[in-house]
Amino acid sequence: MSALTIFTSATTTAAVTVPATRASGGRRIPAVLGSDLEVPVKGGRLVPYANLDYAASAPCLEPVSAAVAAALPAYSSVHRGAGYASQLTTARYEQARHTVRAFVGARPDDSVIFTRNTTDATNLLARSLPEGTTAVVFDTEHHASLLPWADAVRLAPPAFPGEAVRAADEALAGIDGPKLLVVTAASNVTGELWPIAALAHIAHRHGARILVDAAQLVPHRRLNLTALDLDYVVFSGHKLYAPFGTGALIGRTDWLAAAEPYLRGGGAVKAVNDDETEWHTDPEARHEAGTPNVLGAIALAAACDALSATGWSALIREEERLIGRLRAGLAGIEGVHELSLWGPDHPRVGIVSFVVDGFTAREVAEVLSGEYGIGVRDGKFCAHPFVRHLLGAKDGGCDDVTASAVRASIGIGTTEEHVDRLVTALRDLLNRD
């Protein structure tokens, strides 16, 4: 009996039905764990938690938790065991790879390599570049995309999307040898969507490849790697409602197959003798040495399935309704200023960063948490050059609290009450004597 046959029959009998929170356009939106969490606030009261920190880590979807629970009774190491549990777990792990490939619309021959997170996936690709490769990267990027490159050309934040395309065009034209354009699909600071299709076209016109950081896109929008003609995509499970420590690098095989193994150890080798090691040429084995995070891969696949089954139109409608309500509320408060690179009308996902007159970002975040039970993020969001640019701030060092902002981010599980509580809290804060 093949491992895949074992997987199919076993998971059919282990199916778990989980509740859904609400319907939208005829589709059921899955519930998240922790929706009933209560947190302490000033005075000793407990209040329902308003989680507006999805861009850092999204809560776990109930179908994801159920998939992990279903896998645990037969959990085992993968790929080299003859026992039933190992065969079953191997099949589940490899099925997860197929699910992730389908979720991003990858080409049939693309590699899907499981990693710890987006940062790990990006560093894996950075270690796999042909010798002499130059990366072209905007200063608007998350540090995971900004920092791993041995040789990089950094571009200033563009004033509008067309300038991003023009700047990439000029930079790539001036580089000889292998080159890689690195860009986010959706900013982790402002939520603004980047013109990745146009940038991919420009990259290929210059014989370059493109890597897209999709960590903030895939929880909010459908991504089709093939249709967009992207070479590589990276993202994290913990931002995709699968907080079990797995990410993925998906893309063209040749650079990955030729690169030195990312980790050296069991699973990456075909054979080892006294004076020679033969490495796997299959990138999915070559770069996944050691025992992988099987439950993380299963969780990631379950999240992909849950979002796909819900339907993107239902998710987007609900998100746009809530983010519109939040942005309108913030715009109506004198003293609150939303950050934006390309203006308030540019399309974005459910992320808003802002500053509040008279308060540091940390002070705002602490009041929101300690007095209102609201979770937001404050700081520079692992995008220090970009945040300083948006604030018009000079580089005051890593501890400069004045060059920081507050970020509110939404997703499945966010309610109108959460949004309204934040707006009310900020208004109250500014009205204090």
C-alpha positions in Angstrom: 0.0 0.0 0.0 1.4 3.4 -1.0 1.9 6.2 1.5 -0.6 8.3 -0.5 -3.2 5.6 -0.2 -2.7 5.4 3.5 -3.1 9.2 3.7 -6.3 9.2 1.8 -8.1 6.5 3.7 -6.9 7.6 7.1 -7.8 11.2 6.8 -11.2 10.4 5.4 -12.1 8.6 8.6 -10.4 11.3 10.8 -12.4 14.2 9.3 -13.3 16.8 11.9 -16.2 19.3 11.6 -15.6 22.7 13.1 -17.9 25.6 13.6 -17.9 28.8 11.5 -18.3 32.3 12.8 -20.6 33.8 10.2 -21.7 33.7 6.6 -20.7 36.2 3.9 -22.1 36.1 0.4 -23.2 32.5 0.9 -19.7 31.3 2.1 -18.9 30.4 5.6 -15.9 32.2 7.2 -14.0 29.9 9.5 -13.7 30.8 13.2 -10.4 31.6 14.9 -9.3 30.3 18.3 -9.2 32.8 21.1 -12.2 34.8 19.9 -13.6 34.4 23.5 -10.3 35.5 25.2 -10.7 38.0 28.0 -7.8 40.1 29.2 -7.2 42.3 32.3 -7.4 46.0 32.1 -6.9 48.9 34.5 -9.0 48.5 37.6 -8.9 44.7 37.6 -11.7 44.2 35.1 -11.7 41.5 32.4 -12.7 42.6 28.9 -13.0 40.7 25.6 -9.7 41.0 23.8 -9.6 43.1 20.6 -6.9 41.6 18.6 -5.7 44.2 16.0 -2.2 42.7 15.6 -2.8 40.2 12.8 0.1 41.5 10.7 2.5 40.2 13.4 0.9 36.8 13.9 -2.6 35.8 13.0 -4.6 33.6 15.4 -5.1 30.0 14.6 -8.1 29.0 12.5 -10.2 26.3 14.0 -9.9 24.1 10.9 -6.1 24.4 11.3 -6.2 23.3 14.9 -8.5 20.4 14.0 -6.1 19.3 11.3 -3.2 19.2 13.7 -5.3 17.4 16.3 -6.2 14.8 13.7 -2.5 14.2 12.8 -1.2 13.9 16.3 -2.4 10.3 17.1 -0.3 9.0 14.2 2.5 11.6 14.4 6.0 10.3 13.4 9.1 11.2 11.5 8.9 11.4 7.7 10.5 9.9 4.6 12.6 7.0 5.8 10.3 5.0 8.1 8.6 1.8 7.0 6.1 1.8 9.9 2.5 2.8 9.4 2.7 6.0 11.4 5.8 7.1 9.5 4.2 6.3 6.2 1.0 8.1 7.1 2.9 11.2 8.3 5.1 11.2 5.2 2.0 11.2 3.0 0.4 14.0 5.0 3.6 16.0 4.8 4.0 15.6 1.0 0.3 16.3 0.5 0.8 19.6 2.4 3.5 20.4 -0.2 1.0 19.8 -3.0 -1.6 21.9 -1.3 0.8 24.9 -0.8 1.8 24.6 -4.5 -1.8 24.8 -5.6 -2.6 27.6 -3.1 -0.1 30.0 -4.8 -0.8 28.8 -8.3 2.8 27.5 -8.8 4.0 25.8 -11.9 4.1 22.0 -11.8 7.9 21.9 -11.8 8.4 24.6 -9.2 10.0 23.6 -5.9 8.1 24.0 -2.6 10.6 24.0 0.3 9.3 24.2 3.8 11.2 26.6 6.1 10.7 28.2 9.5 9.2 31.4 8.2 9.5 34.1 5.5 12.9 35.2 6.9 14.3 31.7 6.7 12.9 31.2 3.2 14.4 34.4 1.9 17.8 33.6 3.5 17.6 30.1 1.8 17.2 31.8 -1.6 20.0 34.3 -0.8 22.3 31.3 -0.1 21.3 29.7 -3.4 22.0 32.6 -5.8 24.5 31.9 -8.6 27.9 33.5 -7.9 28.0 37.2 -8.7 24.3 37.7 -8.4 23.2 41.3 -7.5 20.0 41.9 -5.7 17.9 45.0 -6.3 15.7 45.9 -3.3 13.7 48.9 -2.2 14.3 50.6 1.1 10.6 50.1 1.8 11.1 46.4 2.4 10.9 44.3 5.6 14.3 43.5 7.0 13.8 39.9 5.9 14.0 41.1 2.3 16.4 44.0 2.9 19.3 42.3 4.7 20.2 38.8 3.4 22.0 39.8 0.2 25.7 39.7 -0.2 25.6 42.2 -3.0 22.7 44.5 -3.2 21.6 47.8 -4.9 19.1 49.6 -2.7 16.5 51.9 -4.2 14.9 54.8 -2.5 11.1 54.7 -1.6 9.3 55.5 -4.8 6.8 58.4 -4.9 4.2 56.4 -6.9 3.9 52.9 -8.3 5.1 53.9 -11.8 8.3 55.3 -10.2 8.9 51.9 -8.6 8.8 50.3 -12.0 11.0 53.0 -13.5 13.6 52.8 -10.7 13.7 49.0 -11.0 14.1 49.3 -14.8 17.0 51.7 -14.5 18.8 49.7 -11.8 18.5 46.4 -13.5 19.7 47.9 -16.8 22.9 48.9 -15.2 23.8 45.5 -13.7 25.9 42.9 -15.5 25.6 39.2 -14.6 22.9 37.4 -12.7 20.4 39.7 -11.0 17.4 39.4 -8.7 14.7 41.9 -8.1 13.3 41.7 -4.5 9.9 43.3 -3.7 7.0 43.0 -1.3 3.5 42.3 -2.6 1.8 44.2 0.3 3.7 46.5 2.7 3.8 45.3 6.3 3.8 49.0 7.4 1.1 50.6 5.3 -0.7 47.6 3.7 -0.3 49.1 0.3 -0.2 46.7 -2.7 2.8 46.8 -5.0 2.7 46.4 -8.8 4.3 43.0 -8.8 3.1 42.0 -12.2 4.7 45.1 -13.8 7.9 44.6 -11.8 8.1 41.0 -12.9 7.8 42.0 -16.5 10.6 44.6 -16.1 12.8 42.0 -14.3 12.4 39.5 -17.1 13.0 42.1 -19.8 16.4 42.5 -18.3 17.1 38.8 -17.8 16.6 39.1 -14.1 14.4 37.0 -11.7 12.0 38.3 -9.2 11.4 37.3 -5.6 8.1 38.4 -4.0 7.6 38.6 -0.3 4.0 37.6 0.0 3.8 37.3 3.8 1.3 40.1 4.1 -0.5 39.4 0.9 -1.6 35.7 1.1 -3.7 36.1 4.3 -5.8 38.7 2.4 -5.7 38.1 -1.3 -5.3 35.2 -3.8 -1.9 34.9 -5.3 -1.2 33.2 -8.6 2.5 32.8 -9.2 2.1 31.4 -12.7 -0.3 34.1 -13.9 1.9 36.9 -12.5 5.0 35.2 -13.9 6.9 35.3 -10.6 10.1 33.3 -10.1 10.0 33.0 -6.4 7.5 33.6 -3.6 8.0 33.4 0.2 5.6 33.6 3.1 5.0 32.5 6.7 2.3 30.2 8.2 2.0 32.2 11.3 0.6 35.2 9.4 -1.7 32.8 7.5 -3.6 31.6 10.5 -1.3 28.6 11.0 1.0 29.6 13.9 3.1 26.4 14.1 6.5 27.6 12.9 6.5 26.9 9.1 7.0 29.0 6.1 7.7 28.2 2.4 9.9 29.1 -0.5 8.2 28.3 -3.8 9.8 28.8 -7.2 12.1 27.8 -10.0 14.2 24.7 -9.3 17.5 25.3 -11.1 19.2 27.7 -8.8 18.1 25.7 -5.8 19.2 22.4 -7.2 22.7 23.8 -8.0 23.2 25.5 -4.6 25.0 24.1 -1.7 22.6 22.5 0.8 21.1 25.2 3.1 21.6 22.8 6.1 24.0 19.8 6.1 22.7 16.7 7.6 20.3 13.7 7.3 17.8 13.9 4.6 19.8 16.1 2.3 22.2 13.3 1.3 22.0 10.4 -1.1 25.1 8.8 0.3 28.1 9.5 2.7 31.4 7.7 2.8 34.8 8.3 4.2 35.9 11.0 1.8 32.8 12.0 -0.2 29.2 13.1 0.3 26.6 12.9 -2.5 23.8 15.4 -2.0 20.3 15.1 -3.3 19.7 17.1 -6.4 16.0 17.5 -5.7 15.8 20.9 -3.9 13.0 19.7 -1.6 15.3 17.1 -0.1 18.5 19.0 -0.6 17.4 22.0 1.5 15.2 20.3 4.2 17.9 18.5 6.2 16.9 17.1 9.6 13.5 16.2 10.8 11.0 18.8 9.5 8.2 20.5 11.2 5.6 18.1 10.0 2.8 19.6 12.1 3.7 23.1 10.9 3.4 21.9 7.3 0.0 20.2 8.0 -1.2 23.4 9.7 -0.1 25.6 6.8 -1.8 23.3 4.3 -5.0 23.3 6.4 -5.0 27.1 6.4 -4.5 27.2 2.7 -7.5 24.9 2.2 -9.7 26.8 4.7 -9.1 30.1 2.9 -9.6 28.7 -0.5 -12.8 27.0 0.6 -14.2 30.2 2.0 -13.7 32.1 -1.2 -11.6 35.2 -1.6 -14.5 37.4 -2.6 -16.2 36.8 0.8 -13.0 37.5 2.7 -12.1 40.6 0.8 -15.6 42.1 1.1 -15.5 41.7 4.9 -12.0 43.0 5.2 -12.6 46.1 3.0 -15.7 46.9 5.0 -13.8 46.8 8.3 -10.7 48.5 7.2 -12.8 51.2 5.6 -14.6 51.7 8.9 -11.3 51.9 10.7 -9.6 54.3 8.4 -12.6 56.6 8.3 -12.7 56.5 12.1 -9.0 57.4 12.4 -9.4 60.2 9.7 -12.1 61.8 11.9 -9.8 62.2 14.9 -7.8 65.4 15.0 -4.3 64.5 16.0 -4.2 61.0 14.4 -2.2 60.7 11.2 -2.2 57.6 9.0 1.1 56.7 7.2 1.0 56.1 3.5 3.5 55.9 0.7 1.2 56.4 -2.2 -1.8 58.2 -0.8 -5.0 57.3 0.9 -6.7 56.0 -2.2 -4.1 53.4 -3.2 -5.4 49.8 -2.8 -4.2 48.0 0.4 -4.8 45.0 2.6 -6.1 45.3 6.2 -3.1 47.1 7.7 -3.1 50.7 9.0 -0.1 52.5 10.7 -0.5 55.9 12.3 1.0 58.3 14.8 -0.8 60.3 17.5 0.2 63.9 18.3 1.7 64.3 21.8 2.3 60.6 22.4 5.0 58.1 21.5 3.9 54.9 19.8 4.8 52.8 22.8 2.7 55.1 25.1 -0.3 54.7 22.8 0.1 50.9 22.6 0.4 50.6 26.3 -2.8 52.7 27.0 -4.7 50.7 24.4 -3.7 47.4 26.0 -3.8 48.4 29.6 -7.0 50.4 29.6 -9.0 49.1 26.7 -7.9 45.5 26.1 -6.7 46.2 22.5 -3.7 44.6 21.0 -1.7 46.6 18.4 1.9 46.7 17.4 4.2 49.7 17.9 7.7 50.4 16.7 9.4 50.3 13.3 7.9 46.9 12.3 11.2 45.5 11.1 11.2 48.1 8.4 13.4 50.8 10.0 14.4 52.8 6.8 10.8 52.8 5.5 9.2 54.0 8.8 11.8 56.7 9.1 11.0 57.8 5.5 7.3 57.9 6.2 7.8 60.0 9.3 10.4 62.3 7.7 12.8 61.4 10.5 16.5 61.3 10.4 18.3 58.2 11.6 18.4 58.7 15.3 19.6 55.2 16.1 17.9 51.9 16.8 16.5 53.2 20.1 14.9 56.3 18.7 11.3 56.0 20.0 10.2 59.2 18.2 10.7 57.5 14.8 8.0 54.9 15.6 4.4 54.3 14.8 1.4 52.3 15.9 0.1 49.6 13.6 -3.5 48.1 13.6 -4.1 45.1 11.5 -7.3 43.1 10.9 -8.3 39.7 9.6 -10.7 36.9 10.2 -12.1 37.3 13.7 -12.0 41.1 13.6 -15.4 42.7 14.4 -17.0 46.1 14.2 -16.8 46.4 18.0 -13.0 45.9 17.8 -12.6 48.7 15.3 -15.0 51.1 17.1 -13.2 50.4 20.4 -9.9 51.4 19.0 -11.3 54.6 17.4 -13.1 55.5 20.7 -9.9 54.8 22.8 -7.8 57.1 20.6 -10.4 59.9 20.7 -10.5 59.5 24.5 -6.7 59.6 24.7 -6.5 62.8 22.8 -9.3 64.4 24.9 -7.5 63.9 28.2 -6.5 66.9 30.1 
